[in-house]
């Protein structure tokens, strides 16, 4: 069996996502979009049990899946979902000296991400998570 195109074109898929995220957030570079995405992913991941997070990662494109699970302390306690403002502050605090995430960061990443996943699978997985997960990824809060 040949290598799946998801892996053959992983860098292309990542760059397309980062351009979308950059444009949604009106950032100056894809590097800034990368840091914003990391912050959003890590804030969401902190609110999931390990099994839930692995199911979520399974609906992401290959490199975004890797970013989602990278540098994860799986022994950390699970945080509850809070209001969007407090979770946005958490996103902005990630690598704070190099983070240009706007206050709309979660929404911006949600909008960009939805263009790069199978939305039906994405929403099905979110429905199995704790209260707050669906709202986190709402592209129109």
Secondary structure, DSSP 8 states (H G I E B T S, - for coil): ----HHHHTHHHHHHHHHHHHHHHHT-S-HHHHHHHHHHHHHHHHTTS-HHHHHHHHTTS-HHHHHHHHTT--TTS-------HHHHHHHHHHTTGGG----TTHHHHHHHHHHTSS-HHHHHHHHTTS-TTHHHHT-TT-
